[in-house]
Every structure is written in C-alpha cells, then in structure tokens.
C-alpha cells in the first residue's frame, strides 16, 4: 500500500536535464518507506537555462532540498549563499538545502560517493597508495580530482582530449595535479593506483578514447562514474585487461546517503538499494 501524501509531507528531489532516467527517486523513496517518514522524493526537470530561477523560487523551504545532476551542478554552486569547502574545491554542487530563513546551502557529496564506491570494492583500498588518473575535464572530473586530493592522493593526473581544459583544472587544484593530453595518456597511466573515467565519451566504444589501459599496472582499479543496465564499454575493456573494476551505481548510492541525512536529519535505514536499482535497470523502460 502506498503512503499517503499529507499536508506535512516533506519534499525533496533531484533536478537535472534530462532526469527521467535517474535512479535517485527509487533509492531515496525506498529509504523513506523503510524509515516510515512522511516524505517524498521526486524528480524535477528545469529548462536547460532556467535552473537558477528554479532554485531561487524554492527559497524558504517549500522543498527541503535537491540533489543536482547534469548540467546544473555549476549553477547550483553559483546560486548558493553558503557553499561548503567541498563544493568550492569541486567547483560544483550536487546538493542544495533550502533553509526556512531563505538561505540556500550547497554541498558536494559526489566525492564521498566516489570514495565509498572504492571502499565498497575493497575496504583496504588506500586513496594515498599512488597516483590517480582522471579521464575528462568537466565538473565530474574536477570533483573526482578534488575528492582524491582531499583523501591524500600523492599525485592526480588529468587526461583530456583538449589539453588546455586539463591545464585549467591543474592550475586551480594545485601542485599535486598534472595535466596530460590524450596523446600523452600512456605516461599518465604508468604506475597509477586508480583510473577513473569521468567522461561520457567512449562508454559505448572504448576505442573512441583510445585509452592505454595496457600501461596501467596490474594492481590498478578502474572506475566508470556512470552506470547502466550493463557494464560500460570502458569497464569491459578494463576487465579484459585484468583490472579490478568499480561501477558508477555504487557512487550514486554513496553520494545519496549523506544527501538523505541532510534532507531528513537521519541516516538512511539498512535497505539493499543496489539490488533494487539493478532490478529496475534490468526491467528496462
């Protein structure tokens, strides 16, 4: 039996464009039901250039908070009155809280989710064990770089087809970050403890990125920040190379947990939301 919506129901949600594919409502509503909360988590699809106006209209707490996904994470940071240090370092926010006094608080829990995904793969994984390679130079790549730097990575290597974009991230994040063009990727992959694909390119055709996975050491862990019904082409190629792999679904769940606590004032209850998400993905449209 579905829970009734009442006059006191607390509303939270996810905003993105597109957003219909998001698994966040499935995850959060499963936690809400298990916790017995009078709350609901829904999806919002603001116009592509209308996110700031949309967020400004939520000041005062009619909606408790939002998770924010592509392409609005930079706008989410810009609209905030009180961004966290994590959000500032990442240059983006994936979590907004709307306080009753009209203040908008921003945070970035993507890094928490990223590191939780690696820890779920291997509780002994040490972010400080060696250089980390991040492929891409968008907001997701910057957030991943900032998270690993904060966790103690001795060196961060940004690989991007357009070298200038990688240079910009390196300049912003400091001396532990090096930039590489795609033609220089073999040198970047050498000795890496982890390789993270933070792009949407090459997911269906790993050869379109021509990533030199052969240059990564056998101990390296490969992660794709996206998820789907099956393994992405990047992870298929990494597994064929013999590398341990981590998928983006664990990152999604990892970033959702602190978001749930920020929305509802308590940690999520113990529900196997990964199994629910996988079943939903396998069922298809």
Phi and psi in degrees as a GROMACS rama.xvg file:
@    title "Ramachandran Plot"
@    xaxis  label "Phi"
@    yaxis  label "Psi"
@TYPE xy
-74.202  153.268  UNK-2
-77.9114  141.006  UNK-3
-73.4103  149.191  UNK-4
-90.1943  126.449  UNK-5
-114.185  176.188  UNK-6
-67.8045  -15.7559  UNK-7
-104.164  3.72346  UNK-8
-59.958  128.349  UNK-9
-83.4559  131.859  UNK-10
-112.157  130.467  UNK-11
-134.581  172.573  UNK-12
-173.896  -172.322  UNK-13
-126.674  138.595  UNK-14
-119.962  131.387  UNK-15
-166.973  174.26  UNK-16
-152.747  102.298  UNK-17
-79.0201  165.964  UNK-18
-138.114  -8.49835  UNK-19
-60.912  -26.2149  UNK-20
-82.2457  -9.41095  UNK-21
-60.8614  137.531  UNK-22
-90.8614  -2.51136  UNK-23
-59.0304  -43.5109  UNK-24
-60.4125  -38.7144  UNK-25
-60.8762  -47.2344  UNK-26
-65.0546  -52.3819  UNK-27
-68.0366  -39.0453  UNK-28
-69.9854  -28.7251  UNK-29
-65.7212  -41.9596  UNK-30
-65.9708  -42.142  UNK-31
-59.5076  -45.7266  UNK-32
-63.4227  -44.292  UNK-33
-66.1693  -31.2784  UNK-34
-84.4035  -10.2757  UNK-35
68.6694  32.608  UNK-36
-85.7547  147.994  UNK-37
-86.3692  81.1134  UNK-38
-155.681  163.549  UNK-39
-149.113  148.898  UNK-40
-124.683  123.005  UNK-41
-128.069  170.444  UNK-42
-105.253  138.897  UNK-43
-121.104  142.014  UNK-44
-126.856  76.9351  UNK-45
-61.52  156.667  UNK-46
-58.3575  149.549  UNK-47
-53.6453  -34.3544  UNK-48
-109.959  19.8257  UNK-49
-117.016  15.8144  UNK-50
-65.726  -41.5763  UNK-51
-62.243  -43.2424  UNK-52
-63.4232  -39.6905  UNK-53
-60.4235  -48.3858  UNK-54
-66.9713  -40.5818  UNK-55
-59.4217  -34.715  UNK-56
-70.1805  -12.176  UNK-57
-96.7292  -0.520243  UNK-58
-56.0694  140.009  UNK-59
105.333  -13.708  UNK-60
94.4343  17.635  UNK-61
-58.4407  -37.9719  UNK-62
-110.493  130.612  UNK-63
-65.8105  -41.3179  UNK-64
-173.329  170.283  UNK-65
-134.255  139.744  UNK-66
-85.3627  145.812  UNK-67
-126.116  130.111  UNK-68
-124.533  -173.181  UNK-69
-53.4714  135.033  UNK-70
-108.201  29.7451  UNK-71
-105.831  6.67366  UNK-72
-67.3182  -36.8486  UNK-73
-68.3785  -40.3004  UNK-74
-63.385  -36.222  UNK-75
-63.0346  -39.3879  UNK-76
-66.2306  -41.8768  UNK-77
-65.9531  -31.1424  UNK-78
-82.6024  -12.5917  UNK-79
-76.8798  144.718  UNK-80
-87.0509  -33.0294  UNK-81
-131.146  84.6661  UNK-82
-80.3672  143.672  UNK-83
-74.6411  164.229  UNK-84
-60.5348  -36.7353  UNK-85
-61.7128  -42.9273  UNK-86
-65.9706  -40.3483  UNK-87
-62.2329  -45.2838  UNK-88
-63.7414  -38.5673  UNK-89
-76.7465  -18.8341  UNK-90
71.9962  20.0962  UNK-91
-164.146  157.171  UNK-92
-126.887  136.912  UNK-93
-113.579  7.4274  UNK-94
-143.937  123.28  UNK-95
-120.279  135.232  UNK-96
-116.659  129.863  UNK-97
-102.18  104.987  UNK-98
-77.7126  156.313  UNK-99
-62.4182  -26.9313  UNK-100
-83.0765  4.79293  UNK-101
96.4302  -6.79284  UNK-102
-72.14  140.983  UNK-103
-109.085  121.503  UNK-104
-104.476  134.2  UNK-105
-119.139  144.942  UNK-106
-143.84  168.794  UNK-107
-130.028  109.039  UNK-108
-99.4881  4.49146  UNK-109
-61.3354  -39.2197  UNK-110
-64.117  -38.8459  UNK-111
-60.6584  -44.7878  UNK-112
-64.6204  -39.017  UNK-113
-61.5803  -50.2515  UNK-114
-68.5037  -34.0731  UNK-115
-64.3607  -35.8711  UNK-116
-64.4143  -42.7791  UNK-117
-65.5118  -41.712  UNK-118
-65.249  -34.6439  UNK-119
-66.5025  -34.4238  UNK-120
-67.0656  -43.7425  UNK-121
-152.159  105.065  UNK-122
-56.4242  -19.8008  UNK-123
-91.4728  1.08134  UNK-124
-60.4762  130.595  UNK-125
-112.995  111.676  UNK-126
-59.802  -19.308  UNK-127
-94.1767  9.66037  UNK-128
-73.4748  -21.1256  UNK-129
177.151  -177.698  UNK-130
-60.4071  146.681  UNK-131
-118.085  131.493  UNK-132
-102.933  130.181  UNK-133
-119.053  122.072  UNK-134
-95.141  120.293  UNK-135
120.866  163.597  UNK-136
-141.891  25.7894  UNK-137
-92.2577  -164.963  UNK-138
-62.1321  -38.0118  UNK-139
-65.0705  -40.2828  UNK-140
-65.9069  -43.5811  UNK-141
-62.5056  -42.5513  UNK-142
-63.1014  -41.0632  UNK-143
-64.0594  -42.7605  UNK-144
-62.1364  -46.4764  UNK-145
-62.3218  -39.0953  UNK-146
-64.5463  -44.9875  UNK-147
-70.276  -35.2831  UNK-148
-62.8711  -43.8915  UNK-149
-64.1571  -28.7925  UNK-150
-85.9082  -0.528569  UNK-151
105.131  10.2767  UNK-152
-57.0165  129.711  UNK-153
-71.6191  -23.1117  UNK-154
-156.025  138.665  UNK-155
-122.274  126.668  UNK-156
-115.286  115.115  UNK-157
-95.1143  120.183  UNK-158
-110.799  125.375  UNK-159
-148.04  147.129  UNK-160
-58.9839  -41.4588  UNK-161
-95.5781  103.828  UNK-162
-59.0553  -35.3768  UNK-163
-60.2257  -34.5962  UNK-164
-69.9113  -37.5617  UNK-165
-66.0626  -39.3233  UNK-166
-59.6566  -39.2153  UNK-167
-63.7905  -41.2437  UNK-168
-65.7048  -43.3418  UNK-169
-60.0265  -40.6985  UNK-170
-64.061  -40.1813  UNK-171
-71.6479  -38.7639  UNK-172
-94.4241  -10.5211  UNK-173
110.177  -174.67  UNK-174
-69.9402  -17.6626  UNK-175
-81.0377  -2.625  UNK-176
-107.357  129.557  UNK-177
-117.935  145.88  UNK-178
-105.685  142.262  UNK-179
-137.222  139.485  UNK-180
-78.8338  167.672  UNK-181
-60.7242  -33.0428  UNK-182
-68.7451  -17.4946  UNK-183
-102.123  9.52924  UNK-184
-63.5778  -31.0212  UNK-185
-58.7859  -42.8904  UNK-186
-65.5487  -36.3425  UNK-187
-67.4178  -37.8248  UNK-188
-75.4586  -21.0313  UNK-189
-62.9535  125.013  UNK-190
77.467  7.47489  UNK-191
-70.8609  140.935  UNK-192
-85.8731  -27.5096  UNK-193
-149.031  146.684  UNK-194
-128.849  122.641  UNK-195
-118.813  123.57  UNK-196
-89.4086  109.988  UNK-197
-109.882  27.6001  UNK-198
-117.034  165.354  UNK-199
-100.774  -0.00139071  UNK-200
-88.5314  137.774  UNK-201
86.1789  5.98419  UNK-202
-75.6449  -31.7311  UNK-203
-94.8454  -22.5292  UNK-204
-140.148  92.9811  UNK-205
-59.8371  -23.1062  UNK-206
-70.0132  -18.6718  UNK-207
-68.7655  -20.5991  UNK-208
-98.1436  -18.2345  UNK-209
50.1697  48.026  UNK-210
-76.9482  132.493  UNK-211
-84.4256  66.9442  UNK-212
-60.3809  -23.542  UNK-213
-63.3055  -22.4369  UNK-214
-83.637  -13.7682  UNK-215
-76.9082  144.558  UNK-216
-68.3764  159.722  UNK-217
-59.8914  -28.1317  UNK-218
-80.7407  -8.62903  UNK-219
-64.8409  146.775  UNK-220
-108.074  131.008  UNK-221
-105.716  134.321  UNK-222
-130.608  140.908  UNK-223
-109.739  130.88  UNK-224
-79.3733  -6.67324  UNK-225
-105.056  168.676  UNK-226
-139.603  161.566  UNK-227
-160.511  -168.56  UNK-228
-65.7858  -27.5877  UNK-229
-138.827  176.219  UNK-230
-59.2093  140.403  UNK-231
-68.8571  160.561  UNK-232
-60.6407  -34.0755  UNK-233
-61.4705  -44.9509  UNK-234
-71.0027  -33.5936  UNK-235
-61.2531  -43.954  UNK-236
-66.4352  -38.886  UNK-237
-66.1044  -41.6132  UNK-238
-65.6943  -38.8732  UNK-239
-62.7921  -31.4545  UNK-240
-73.8343  -13.9104  UNK-241
96.1336  11.6129  UNK-242
-86.8217  147.737  UNK-243
-67.4394  146.002  UNK-244
-128.426  152.24  UNK-245
-132.652  134.043  UNK-246
-100.199  167.836  UNK-247
-73.3917  -15.0475  UNK-248
-65.1488  -39.02  UNK-249
-65.1193  -33.5555  UNK-250
-66.941  -42.8099  UNK-251
-55.7662  -47.3693  UNK-252
-68.1752  -38.5225  UNK-253
-63.9053  -38.0437  UNK-254
-78.802  -23.8608  UNK-255
-71.5662  -32.3318  UNK-256
-60.9926  -52.7  UNK-257
-66.6795  -26.4383  UNK-258
-65.703  -45.2799  UNK-259
-56.9411  -43.9328  UNK-260
-65.6768  -37.0449  UNK-261
-66.5179  -37.7784  UNK-262
-70.4403  -47.039  UNK-263
-115.414  0.314943  UNK-264
74.9041  18.1035  UNK-265
-156.015  151.341  UNK-266
-68.8009  157.011  UNK-267
-66.4633  148.565  UNK-268
-73.5154  164.419  UNK-269
-74.5602  94.9431  UNK-270
-127.694  138.105  UNK-271
-80.0981  76.2942  UNK-272
-72.276  -22.4366  UNK-273
-63.6272  -44.2768  UNK-274
-62.3539  -40.6424  UNK-275
-62.932  -42.9523  UNK-276
-65.6193  -42.6177  UNK-277
-63.6473  -40.585  UNK-278
-63.5883  -39.3943  UNK-279
-65.4094  -42.7822  UNK-280
-63.7039  -41.5607  UNK-281
-67.9194  -30.8925  UNK-282
-68.1949  -27.2597  UNK-283
77.6839  -172.119  UNK-284
